[in-house]
Structures are given as structure tokens and as C-alpha cells.
């Protein structure tokens, strides 16, 4: 099998995901439905504000990808580095974190952009072409297995 340098670059540009929108909506609705049970009086209304702000922020930044700092696309270069392109056009070089989550319906790419900066890109199955999602999952598993073998040898 060839090395990672022989693999072509992989461009990931997820579209809108209905599953992600439903997930964000349902989790925030569940959190909001529990808040009235926490106390008596109108003070629980103030607890709804952070839940509403969180739902709006995640909807705007991650689901709709309208904010200037939202991730528009990522490019996995042959050398193993990642390039993140934001909606504003800014590009950042990033490293993939070990906390990346891989399943059939969902891949969550976790990136480290600097010392303290981290970003994540949830990619649901309905946001990406099935063949491209399959290739991404396959390469992530191969690279992860190679990384695990390298850490076992050290």
C-alpha cells in the first residue's frame, strides 16, 4: 500500500444538513423544556436566554454556515496537513486532533489551529456525497491506525 503522500488531496465541502438542524433544534428544545421544572416563579425565564442564544449561535454558525468565521470547506493535503477555508475567505492551516469522531451517519472533524484555538466540523451523511463521505471515513481510519501503530512503536 502506498504512503499518504501518494494520495490525492481530499476536499470536503459539506452542504446543509437537515439531520444536523433537527439535532440542534431538538436538543435545545429538550433543554428549554426542563428549565421550567427547576424552580418556581419567573426566575426560570432568565435561564431560557442562554439556551436560546446557543440555539441561534449554533444555527447561524454551524448549521447555516453564514458567519464569517464559519467553516466553508477543508482540504486534506497529500502531506497530511489540513487547510480550513472560512466563509470570509480566510485560510488556516490546521492539525487533526485525536478527538475526531467517525461513525457511518456522522463524522466530526476536530482541528487544532494554534496553541489554544480549536475548531470542529460536524459532517452528517446528508451533507456530503456518499462516495466522498466513504473516502473520508476510510482515510481517517487508515491514518488513525497508522498513528496508533507509530505511537505503539515509540
KAZICOR-V15939 format. One record per backbone hydrogen bond with DSSP energy under -0.5 kcal/mol. CO is the residue of the C=O (numbers start at 1). NH is the residue of the N-H. E is the energy in kcal/mol with one decimal. If there is no record, write none. Layout:
CO NH E
CO NH E
//
This chain:
3 6 -1.4
4 7 -0.8
9 11 -0.6
10 12 -0.5
10 76 -2.9
11 13 -0.6
12 74 -2.5
16 18 -0.5
17 21 -1.9
18 22 -2.8
19 23 -2.6
20 24 -2.7
21 25 -2.5
22 26 -3.1
23 27 -2.5
24 28 -2.0
25 29 -2.2
26 30 -2.4
27 31 -2.0
28 32 -2.4
29 33 -1.9
30 34 -1.0
31 34 -0.5
31 35 -1.2
32 36 -0.7
34 37 -1.3
35 38 -1.9
41 44 -0.8
42 45 -1.7
43 46 -1.1
43 47 -0.5
44 47 -0.6
44 48 -0.7
45 48 -0.7
45 49 -0.6
46 50 -0.6
47 51 -0.8
48 52 -2.6
49 53 -2.7
50 54 -2.5
51 55 -2.3
52 56 -2.4
53 57 -2.7
54 58 -2.7
55 59 -2.2
56 60 -2.4
57 61 -3.1
58 62 -1.8
58 63 -2.1
59 64 -2.8
60 66 -2.5
60 67 -0.7
67 70 -1.7
68 88 -2.0
70 72 -0.5
70 87 -1.9
73 85 -3.0
74 12 -3.3
75 77 -0.9
75 83 -2.1
76 10 -2.1
77 80 -2.1
81 77 -2.6
82 94 -2.5
83 75 -2.4
83 85 -0.5
84 86 -0.5
84 92 -2.3
85 72 -2.8
85 73 -1.8
86 89 -1.5
90 86 -2.8
92 84 -3.2
94 82 -1.7
95 112 -2.7
97 100 -1.2
101 108 -2.7
105 125 -2.1
106 103 -2.2
107 109 -0.6
107 123 -3.3
108 101 -2.1
108 110 -0.6
109 111 -0.5
109 121 -2.5
110 97 -3.2
111 113 -0.5
111 119 -1.8
112 95 -2.1
117 113 -2.3
117 114 -1.2
119 111 -3.6
121 109 -2.4
122 124 -0.6
123 107 -2.0
124 127 -1.9
125 128 -0.7
127 15 -3.3
129 133 -2.6
130 134 -2.2
131 135 -2.3
132 136 -2.3
133 137 -2.5
134 138 -2.5
135 139 -2.6
136 140 -2.5
137 141 -2.2
138 142 -2.4
139 143 -2.9
140 144 -2.4
141 145 -2.4
142 146 -2.3
143 147 -2.4
144 148 -2.3
145 149 -2.3
146 150 -2.2
147 151 -2.1
148 152 -1.8
149 153 -1.6
150 154 -1.0
//
